[in-house]
């Protein structure tokens, strides 16, 4: 199958694929909403959650990158030793 043009109508397969991604997310958020919440409320909350999730993903990605290159090591002994050596040079 060739790639449809940018402005071509969506196919049923494309809508089903998008629905398979969207509705589990919507249902998860909806199940946590207070009773009586409207669909619009759930969609607004989903937007906020998506922004937060993207932020958290970026933070985790940064942490993993730093760990990979060794910039984020928390070696208390090493930092203590370097402080002692700084103090002894005075």
C-alpha positions in Angstrom: 0.0 0.0 0.0 1.3 3.4 -0.9 1.4 6.2 1.6 -1.8 8.3 1.4 -1.5 12.0 0.7 -1.3 14.4 3.7 -4.8 15.7 3.2 -6.5 12.4 2.2 -9.3 11.2 4.4 -8.3 8.7 7.2 -8.8 5.1 6.5 -10.8 2.8 8.9 -7.5 1.0 9.7 -5.9 4.3 10.7 -8.8 5.2 12.9 -8.8 1.8 14.6 -5.1 2.0 15.2 -5.4 5.5 16.8 -8.4 4.3 18.8 -6.4 1.4 20.1 -3.9 3.9 21.5 -6.4 6.6 22.7 -9.1 4.7 24.5 -7.0 2.8 27.0 -5.5 6.1 28.0 -8.9 7.8 28.1 -10.4 4.9 30.1 -7.5 5.0 32.6 -8.0 8.7 33.3 -11.8 8.5 33.3 -11.7 5.7 35.9 -9.9 8.1 38.2 -12.1 11.1 37.7 -14.7 12.1 40.3 -18.2 10.9 39.8 -20.2 13.2 37.5 -17.1 14.3 35.6 -18.0 15.2 32.0 -16.0 13.9 28.9 -14.7 17.4 28.4 -13.3 17.4 32.0 -11.6 14.1 31.3 -10.1 15.3 28.1 -8.7 18.4 29.8 -7.2 16.3 32.6 -5.7 14.0 29.9 -3.9 17.0 28.4 -2.4 17.9 31.7 -1.4 14.3 32.4 0.2 14.0 29.0 2.3 17.2 29.6 3.4 15.8 33.0 4.2 12.4 31.5 6.4 14.0 28.8 8.2 16.0 31.4 8.8 12.9 33.5 10.0 11.0 30.5 12.5 13.7 29.7 13.7 13.8 33.2 14.3 10.0 33.2 16.0 10.2 29.9 18.4 12.8 31.2 19.1 10.8 34.3 19.9 7.7 32.3 22.1 9.7 30.0 24.0 11.1 32.9 24.4 7.7 34.5 25.6 6.3 31.2 28.5 8.8 31.1 29.2 8.8 34.8 28.2 12.4 35.5 25.7 11.5 38.2 27.6 9.2 40.5 26.8 9.6 44.2 29.9 8.3 45.8 29.9 9.6 49.4 33.4 8.2 50.1 34.9 9.9 47.1 33.3 13.2 47.8 34.4 12.9 51.4 38.0 12.1 50.4 38.1 15.1 48.0 36.9 17.4 50.8 39.6 16.1 53.2 42.3 16.6 50.6 41.0 20.2 50.0 41.0 20.8 53.7 44.6 19.5 54.1 45.9 21.8 51.4 45.1 24.9 53.5 
